Each structure stands twice: as C-alpha cells, then as structure tokens.
C-alpha cells in the first residue's frame, strides 16, 4: 500500500506527506486529486448533465454535484419541481408542429430529421398521445398555434451515461378546446335556414313542372276538340225570313 503516514499526516495513495517550514505536516496531492487527504478527484466527467457541469446549477466536488442554485436538487442538480424549462425545448416543438410569426404568417411543421435544434438539449424526441391530465411524471408545457395548443413534456433518463439525458415528448395532435355554444347555436340556425331555402326551391321546381305539364295537356285537348267552321245540320236558326212579293215588284 502506498499510503504514507507520519504523525497525523495521512495522504492516501494519491499524494505524499511533506513537512513545510512551519513544522505542520501536510499532503501534497498528485495531479488530478485534491483535498486535505488527497481523496477528492478533480475529474468532472461524472458530474456532466446536458453538456454542463452539474447541469449548470452546481459544482462538482469529489465526483459529486453540490447544488448551488436555489430550487435545484438531485444527483446532477437537474431536478427543479418549480422551475419552468419549457422555453429551452420550445424551438424544437416549433420546428415540429409549426408556429406563427410576429407578422402573422404561419410556418408549417417539419419532420424530426429536419429539426436538428431538437437534439441540442434532448437526447431523443418521442411522439405521444397523452394529454396534460394524463402526464404522471414530467414537467408539462404548451405551445399555442392560432387557437390550438400543443402539449409537450420532458423527463430525465438518469440510467443513460451521456451528456444529454433528457427525453422530450411531443403531442402533435392539437387541443383546440371545446366549441363555443354560441357558434353551435349560430350553426344550427344557419343549417335550418339553408334547409328551408332548399325545401322551398324544390317545391317551386316541382310546382312549375306540374303546371307546365298540365298546360301542355290542356293545349293538346284543345287541338283535339276544335269545331269545324261549317254550320251543323242539326242547328235551327231562331231567325225566320219572309219575302214580301209586293216589295219585290217595287
């Protein structure tokens, strides 16, 4: 064993005991080690999370994260139940489902392979059909496009030894909320009015067709029953003509 001990000086296997001018024994640590007894590694690789030392909210001491930001806790200072990190993943969601610019123009969503921004902070992006009330584990966020909202939430997979451990779940089926009762009533009224107009038009067309057919039949009957221009032999005129012979001679 390479442990060196002299009096109260115990430096372990990562340093040596020296005696400075003041007479107090101290440990001189080897490169990569620190601490009073050279028992703390300066390697921070075990403290990396999302590409940052202790997620940017702590310091790595002896291979373990010591959280320095209020509200953050956990092995990598990654857990913050009251922190909102939705803005960190919003660019990815906007790329996937689309968004509306400040000038009002709408940008359509793209495929995941066309959104490299998604993997700046997330290890992987998964589709989901869960709604907000169904999410048990994870911080939920929403992204609004027009009058519809897209749900997304994130979870940290601590079983993966990688600089980026977050899994982002995105529901690409928007929730446009319940339909307003006013619009339902307006729709019903318009539907009834339109149905009435269609019925009236149909009735008018049927009536015109029947009238035209009856008139045609009437004209055909008139042609069949037309009387001759000669006088009927059975007709007796009520006028009697008498010739006066005297008047004839005159």
Secondary structure, 3 states (H helix, E strand, C coil): CCCCEECCEECHHHEEEEECCCCCEEEEECCCEECCCCCEECCCHHHEECCEEHHHCEEEECCEEEECCCCCECCCCCECCCCCCHHHHHHHHHHHHEEECCCCCEEECCCHHHCHHHHCCEEEEEECCCCHHHCCCCEEEEEEECCEEEEEEEEECCCCCCCCCEEEEECCCCECCCCCHHHHHHHHHHHHHHHHHHHHHHHHHHHHHHHHHHHHHHHHHHHHCCCCCCCCCCCCCCCCCCCCHHHHHC
